[in-house]
Amino acid sequence: MAVTTEERTVAVPATVPKSVTILGSTGSVGCQTIDLLQRNASEYRVVALTANSNVELLSEQARLLRPQFVAIGDRSCYGALKAKLSDTGIEVAAGPAAIEEAASLNAEWVMAAIVGAAGLAPTLRAVQRGAVVALANKECLVCAGDLFMREVARCNSTLLPVDSEHNAIYQVFDFESVEAIEKLILTASGGPFRDWQHEDMRSVTPSQAVAHPNWDMGAKISVDSATMMNKGLEVIEAHHIFGMSDSRIDVLVHPQSVIHSMVSYVDGSVLAQLGTPDMRTPIAYTLAWPARIETPSERLDLGAIATLQFEPPDETRFPALRLAREALRTGGSAATVLNAANEVAVAAFLAERIGFLEIAAIVEETMGRVNFDQLSSIDDVFHLDTAARNVASVETEKRAS
Ligand SMILES: NC(=O)c1ccc[n+]([C@@H]2O[C@H](COP(=O)([O-])OP(=O)(O)OC[C@H]3O[C@@H](n4cnc5c(N)ncnc54)[C@H](OP(=O)(O)O)[C@@H]3O)[C@@H](O)[C@H]2O)c1
């Protein structure tokens, strides 16, 4: 039958826009995700956005992207956010339960970019309804790894790693032949104090610690990179995502951050993913997965870079990496305690209450004082997280100036 002109001119979208939610939309990863959404506006429909207290930016983002729901963690910000969005018809809510509600709404893809263990409950909500979860919030896996991965499997959720190292490994990891994989090699920039003597780090200020040589990130992860706790957290994250034991996850310092990580196979082949240090590349990989979309990331010019350097990590100058490995080997709740103590200590350092070297000292002290248990439920994780924070806070007070 012939097609009429009327039928031919009916506009049918090539694809239905993918529905997306961003948990932590006002942060570094959140804003870079929004940058990609804006560049591909017809491909995506935003369901919900969340922040903790940044009313100004969250309301701007909501006006731009017109989600159906926005949530702000800090209840005292509700009135200001509601007033800013009063003429938009966007539903506004506040408090931790509202963040979980945002995660529960029916978006196909959820960016988990809240910083710290505060992201665990909402990210689990997205997992439990079987969403595709782009996981930036590594602390979820550090504090609740086995339980979290069990929920991912039980609920048929798809977990796509956003961390550039894990995203790199994901791209070259042969999930069909896991037995042919010998080890994972996580690269690390080494942070701003890579070649500093241990004693010289004693007087480091927060502004020095957050000035990462290659990546522009939120304050907490920047401090974690400076202490190398970030790499320790990533070893634990890699263990849970790829099912490799601690002894099969190497760390290699690579100051240029060009090789984002590698997978080594039994035949001697080593597969790597490379790129310039721009989080929009791994975020785009998860956003378009299993397809790919264009990003504005600067293209890699190896000829101009000319030299790539590598060196082993120094766990004496950077004890946080050793502590994280010990927590992984200990198992049970040790990593939950490590993560909680680190969050308390980093916050105290950023508030200029303790020195830089005291971050790892407080984590070690806390790990020595809290009993490690098996974690049989997520409630166990929350209880232990609170107990470890209390111990770490006491340790912090002892050292605070
Ligand atoms: N930045 C990177 O390049 C990068 C790379 C790899 C992995 N990651 C991981 O991604 C996560 C986010 O990092 P980021 O650098 O984007 O952090 P960030 O810039 O500090 O942003 C954190 C986001 O979480 C929100 N938030 C903070 N505390 C919250 C709470 N208690 N309840 C609800 N929301 C809360 C913040 O809201 P407000 O703005 O209102 O405070 C903000 O939207 C971290 O786990 C980090 O390790 C980041």
The ligand as a Tripos MOL2 file, in Angstrom:
@<TRIPOS>MOLECULE
LIG
   48    52     1     0     0
SMALL
NO_CHARGES

@<TRIPOS>ATOM
      1 N1         35.2290   14.2170   40.9220 N.am      1 LIG1
      2 C1         35.7750   13.2380   40.2360 C.2       1 LIG1
      3 O1         36.4700   13.4800   39.2350 O.2       1 LIG1
      4 C2         35.5630   11.8070   40.6580 C.ar      1 LIG1
      5 C3         36.2320   10.7920   39.9670 C.ar      1 LIG1
      6 C4         36.0020    9.4760   40.3290 C.ar      1 LIG1
      7 C5         35.1420    9.1760   41.3680 C.ar      1 LIG1
      8 N2         34.5280   10.1640   42.0400 N.ar      1 LIG1
      9 C6         33.6380    9.8250   43.1530 C.3       1 LIG1
     10 O2         32.3580   10.3920   42.8960 O.3       1 LIG1
     11 C7         31.7410   10.8130   44.1090 C.3       1 LIG1
     12 C8         31.4150   12.3010   43.9880 C.3       1 LIG1
     13 O3         32.6290   13.0060   43.8820 O.3       1 LIG1
     14 P1         32.6610   14.5570   43.5130 P.3       1 LIG1
     15 O4         34.0820   14.9040   43.3180 O.co2     1 LIG1
     16 O5         31.6860   14.8270   42.4190 O.co2     1 LIG1
     17 O6         32.1340   15.1860   44.8970 O.3       1 LIG1
     18 P2         31.6320   16.6510   45.1880 P.3       1 LIG1
     19 O7         32.0610   17.5800   44.1170 O.co2     1 LIG1
     20 O8         31.9860   16.9490   46.5780 O.co2     1 LIG1
     21 O9         30.0140   16.5010   45.0720 O.3       1 LIG1
     22 C9         29.3130   15.6950   45.9710 C.3       1 LIG1
     23 C10        27.8310   15.7330   45.6800 C.3       1 LIG1
     24 O10        27.1540   15.0030   46.7230 O.3       1 LIG1
     25 C11        26.2250   15.8790   47.3980 C.3       1 LIG1
     26 N3         26.2440   15.5040   48.8030 N.ar      1 LIG1
     27 C12        27.2490   15.6600   49.6990 C.ar      1 LIG1
     28 N4         26.8990   15.1790   50.8930 N.ar      1 LIG1
     29 C13        25.6330   14.7240   50.7730 C.ar      1 LIG1
     30 C14        24.7020   14.1580   51.6840 C.ar      1 LIG1
     31 N5         25.0030   13.9490   52.9920 N.pl3     1 LIG1
     32 N6         23.4760   13.8060   51.2170 N.ar      1 LIG1
     33 C15        23.1550   14.0140   49.9340 C.ar      1 LIG1
     34 N7         23.9920   14.5620   49.0140 N.ar      1 LIG1
     35 C16        25.2130   14.9170   49.4390 C.ar      1 LIG1
     36 C17        26.7640   17.2900   47.1420 C.3       1 LIG1
     37 O11        25.7420   18.2590   47.3080 O.3       1 LIG1
     38 P3         26.1400   19.8280   47.6260 P.3       1 LIG1
     39 O12        26.7920   20.3530   46.3930 O.co2     1 LIG1
     40 O13        24.8370   20.4720   47.9110 O.co2     1 LIG1
     41 O14        27.0640   19.7810   48.8100 O.co2     1 LIG1
     42 C18        27.2200   17.1330   45.6910 C.3       1 LIG1
     43 O15        26.1200   17.1650   44.8230 O.3       1 LIG1
     44 C19        32.7470   10.4770   45.2320 C.3       1 LIG1
     45 O16        32.4140    9.2600   45.7950 O.3       1 LIG1
     46 C20        34.0760   10.3850   44.5040 C.3       1 LIG1
     47 O17        34.9790    9.5070   45.1360 O.3       1 LIG1
     48 C21        34.7100   11.4730   41.7150 C.ar      1 LIG1
@<TRIPOS>BOND
     1     1     2 1
     2     2     3 2
     3     2     4 1
     4     4     5 ar
     5     4    48 ar
     6     5     6 ar
     7     6     7 ar
     8     7     8 ar
     9     8     9 1
    10     8    48 ar
    11     9    10 1
    12     9    46 1
    13    10    11 1
    14    11    12 1
    15    11    44 1
    16    12    13 1
    17    13    14 1
    18    14    15 2
    19    14    16 1
    20    14    17 1
    21    17    18 1
    22    18    19 2
    23    18    20 1
    24    18    21 1
    25    21    22 1
    26    22    23 1
    27    23    24 1
    28    23    42 1
    29    24    25 1
    30    25    26 1
    31    25    36 1
    32    26    27 ar
    33    26    35 ar
    34    27    28 ar
    35    28    29 ar
    36    29    30 ar
    37    29    35 ar
    38    30    31 1
    39    30    32 ar
    40    32    33 ar
    41    33    34 ar
    42    34    35 ar
    43    36    37 1
    44    36    42 1
    45    37    38 1
    46    38    39 2
    47    38    40 1
    48    38    41 1
    49    42    43 1
    50    44    45 1
    51    44    46 1
    52    46    47 1
@<TRIPOS>SUBSTRUCTURE
     1 LIG1         1 GROUP 0 **** ****
